[in-house]
């Protein structure tokens, strides 16, 4: 399953104390989390008051979705930093493939997994193709 990671480097010129820096960083993290379904964390130590590095991570079944999401998050972060009186000095992102752990049946370790179906719209797993999902469409078996 693809995982996207975005790194945002911020410059906070107006910060005169750790409290000023923390206010900008916390506001950025909260706004990004609230606006997107992503994980956000501060990556560096608070060594200087005028700089910060944030890491953003998202996971999805679609690499194209992640590409669009990371571009949108980057645009939103640029807008937010301007509103907060900071500057987005650098940003870069990458995608990788996460190895998912498959559940193993306790009764027989090599038992085959039951077939699953995936909703074409929400990409959520379903127990059967007969179940209706987000709207009136039928879920499909993954290819």
ChimeraX attribute file (.defattr): number of C-alpha atoms within 10 A of each C-alpha:
attribute: neighborCount
match mode: 1-to-1
recipient: residues
	/A:1	12
	/A:2	17
	/A:3	18
	/A:4	21
	/A:5	19
	/A:6	19
	/A:7	20
	/A:8	20
	/A:9	17
	/A:10	22
	/A:11	19
	/A:12	22
	/A:13	13
	/A:14	13
	/A:15	19
	/A:16	11
	/A:17	11
	/A:18	13
	/A:19	11
	/A:20	14
	/A:21	22
	/A:22	15
	/A:23	12
	/A:24	20
	/A:25	22
	/A:26	13
	/A:27	14
	/A:28	19
	/A:29	18
	/A:30	11
	/A:31	14
	/A:32	20
	/A:33	15
	/A:34	10
	/A:35	10
	/A:36	14
	/A:37	12
	/A:38	17
	/A:39	14
	/A:40	20
	/A:41	15
	/A:42	16
	/A:43	14
	/A:44	13
	/A:45	9
	/A:46	14
	/A:47	9
	/A:48	13
	/A:49	18
	/A:50	18
	/A:51	21
	/A:52	22
	/A:53	19
	/A:54	18
	/A:55	19
	/A:56	22
	/A:57	19
	/A:58	18
	/A:59	20
	/A:60	13
	/A:61	13
	/A:62	12
	/A:63	17
	/A:64	10
	/A:65	12
	/A:66	21
	/A:67	14
	/A:68	11
	/A:69	17
	/A:70	23
	/A:71	13
	/A:72	13
	/A:73	17
	/A:74	21
	/A:75	11
	/A:76	17
	/A:77	21
	/A:78	19
	/A:79	14
	/A:80	19
	/A:81	19
	/A:82	12
	/A:83	11
	/A:84	15
	/A:85	13
	/A:86	22
	/A:87	19
	/A:88	20
	/A:89	12
	/A:90	12
	/A:91	16
	/A:92	12
	/A:93	16
	/A:94	13
	/A:95	17
	/A:96	12
	/A:97	12
	/A:98	11
	/A:99	9
	/A:100	7
	/A:101	6
	/A:102	7
	/A:103	8
	/A:104	12
	/A:105	11
	/A:106	8
	/A:107	7
	/A:108	8
	/A:109	9
	/A:110	9
	/A:111	10
	/A:112	9
	/A:113	10
	/A:114	7
	/A:115	10
	/A:116	14
	/A:117	21
	/A:118	20
	/A:119	20
	/A:120	16
	/A:121	12
	/A:122	11
	/A:123	15
	/A:124	13
	/A:125	15
	/A:126	18
	/A:127	12
	/A:128	15
	/A:129	16
	/A:130	12
	/A:131	13
	/A:132	13
	/A:133	17
	/A:134	12
	/A:135	8
	/A:136	8
	/A:137	14
	/A:138	18
	/A:139	25
	/A:140	17
	/A:141	15
	/A:142	12
	/A:143	5
